[in-house]
Amino acid sequence: MEWELFVNLLKKEVQAGESVEVVNGQLRIINGEDVSTYQKYQNILRKQVNGTGHEVVLQNVQSVSFARNAQSVTIVVETSFNQIKEATIFSFITKGE
């Protein structure tokens, strides 16, 4: 359930974003003057906006990887329970925009 909620939240943000990029293993979504960053922190995945805040969006995270493709973002999470979760989210912007 937590995974599905996270993917739905991320999907809305990616599709609303003006730019999506992967930098140093972190997902960055730019929308206007706001930059949302998703990153692993200890055993969670957190979201920060403009470098501040600490919104826990996913718990029990062993590892995470983000990949930016032409019109999509793929996220792969290995949980603390050795489960692999993967989702591909399609955006309305192309890579490099």
N, C-alpha and C positions, 0 to 999 in steps of 0.2 A: 504494500500500500504506500509506504513512504517513497519508494522508488518511483511509482507512477505519479504521485503528487509532484515530486521534484522534476520529473521529465516534462509534465504539463506546464509548470512554472517556467522552466527554462525555454520551452518551445515558444511561449508567449513573448518572453523577453527577446529571444533571438529574432523572431519574426518582426518585432517592433523596432529592433535596433537599426541604426544607420550604418554601423560597421561592426563586424565580428572578427576577432583575431585570436590566435593562440600565441602567447608570448611566455617564454620560460616555464612551460608546463601549466600555465594558467589561461583560463578563458576570459577574454575581455570583450564586453559588449558596450559599444558607444552609442548613446542616444542623446543628441543635443549636447549639453555641457556635462552630462553625467556619464561616468565610466563605471560599469559594474564589473567586478572581478570575482571569478569563482576559482577557489584554490583549496588544496588540501591543507589542513591545519591539524596537527596531531592525528586523531582518528576520526575526524569529521571533514565534510566539505562545507566551506563557508562562503558567504557572499559578502563583499564589501562594496560600498558605493563611494567613489571618489577617495579611495584609500582609507575610509573610516567605517566603523561599525563592525559587527561580528554576528551576522545572521546565519545560524546553523540551518543548512538546507538538506543535509544528509548525514546520518550517523553511521558508526561502525564501518568506516572506510579504511581499508588496508592500503590501496593504491588507486590512483585515478589517472587517466590520460585523455587528452582532448586532441582531436584532429580536425583541421579546417580543410574542407574540400571545395570544389568549385561553387556549389550552391548548398552546402550542408555542413553541419558540425556533427562529429561522432564523439560520443563520450563512452569510455569503458571504465567501469568501477569494479575492483575486486573488494569484496566485503571482508570483514573480520571473520566471517564464517566460511571463507574460501569459496564464495559464490561469485560468478562473473555476471555483471549486469551491463548491457550495452544498448545504446539508443542512438539513432541518427535523426537529426532535426534539420529539416529543410528550411532555408531562409529565402527571403525575396531579394537579397543582394548577392552579388557574385564576389568571389575572392578577389581581394585587392581594392575593393571600393571602400 
